[in-house]
């Protein structure tokens, strides 16, 4: 091999490595297909389920490096139990205090992969002005070329469990309500231009 060919091949290989190491793609959360929901205890007799209908944010994935981040903002005023009286009470100072804290934020600092698939997210949830670590498990993940949008769309189903009292959401814990909350997030995100 001639020296000029060697340098050309080496430079081409270096450019390919550099390109593959910076393959991070940004995906914008699709608010019409993303709904964080949760389950909370009611006197130990039943489980109440609610969801938030307004969410925004972005996901950054680098599939070559198998890393990523997540930044989600939840509009707490969009809380919906499917029961108007419960919605009003849950939005009050007793619980989510949406007048003072109109948003909850999840910042996923590190997405861990299992093979080629995102599997967990290590991050922090800020709720009622309190920030605590909350890890998400990604139960399902898939990317497709969306037939109508003509863009890549990635979707996931994620879950977590946390203690609401850790965030100061203590309502009725002293009456025997379990403070454990199960969080489920259906999310779809559209590749940014």
Order of alpha helices (4+ residues) and beta strands (2+ residues): alpha-beta-beta-beta-beta-beta-beta-alpha-beta-beta-beta-beta-beta
